[in-house]
Amino acid sequence: MFANLDFDVIRRALPYLFFEGMTFTLTLTGLAALGGLIFGTTLALMRLSGYKTLGRIAGLYVDFMRSLPLVLVIFWFYFLVPYIGQWVTGAARPISVGAFASSLITFIMFEACYFCEIMRAGIQSIPRGQVQAGYAMGLNYRQVMAHVVLPQAFRNMAPVLLTQTIVLFQDVSMVYVLSITDFVGAATKVAQRDGRMVEMYLFVALVYFLLCFGLSRLVRRVQARTAIVR
């Protein structure tokens, strides 16, 4: 079996795999992580606010999104959002969203639920006395969160946030179902063109393992450096 493998196909396809496939994967991962973190932090603040209505809305959103398979959400946005946009705007045809924009919105909205729970735990890990001290100094709620709570919460949650970003990097491969040329999609196109499925998918698995293993080791170092001795 292994005698018939031709790994030279990988060498020939490297520019295409990395400059187009991996570039797309990393770009989508970075933008989705940033957007998910911002949206997730907003949801966390809503859940922790004194307004019960905001907390319930954020809680229902988080529970709803976390109860759905990610691949189903990807299909929803790609196929249904154009028709929803047509219905909202009254256009004659479905609104063109595009595969990249649809995937980005999907991952931001889906990953925000996980970032929300991470940030909520990080905010709740800050001693209540520091919040009260901020109020005693004349700071309002927004200033206390911006200058006292959130900086410490990000420090406490940095390893978990990085770990969730690694999971997001792996999940981005699901855009393959939309025929998007991410790293997995690029490898699939080369494999189908040259008839070398085994070689290409072994290479994809090796690349994902090396990157995720290396990033996991980096997370451990970050955790050791940011750990606060109490």
Sequence and secondary structure as in RCSB ss.txt:
>XXXX:A:sequence
MFANLDFDVIRRALPYLFFEGMTFTLTLTGLAALGGLIFGTTLALMRLSGYKTLGRIAGLYVDFMRSLPLVLVIF
WFYFLVPYIGQWVTGAARPISVGAFASSLITFIMFEACYFCEIMRAGIQSIPRGQVQAGYAMGLNYRQVMAHVVL
PQAFRNMAPVLLTQTIVLFQDVSMVYVLSITDFVGAATKVAQRDGRMVEMYLFVALVYFLLCFGLSRLVRRVQAR
TAIVR
>XXXX:A:secstr
 GGG  THHHHHHHHHIIIIIIHHHHHHHHHHHHHHHHHHHHHHHHHHSS HHHHHHHHHHHHHHHTS HHHHHH
HHHHHHHHHHHHHHT SS     HHHHHHHHHHHHHHHHHHHHHHHHHHTS HHHHHHHHHTT  HHHHIIIIIH
HHHHHHHHHHHHHHHHHHHHHGGGGGGGT  SHHHHHHHHHHHHT HHHHHHHHHHHHHHHHHHHHHHHHHHHHH
H    
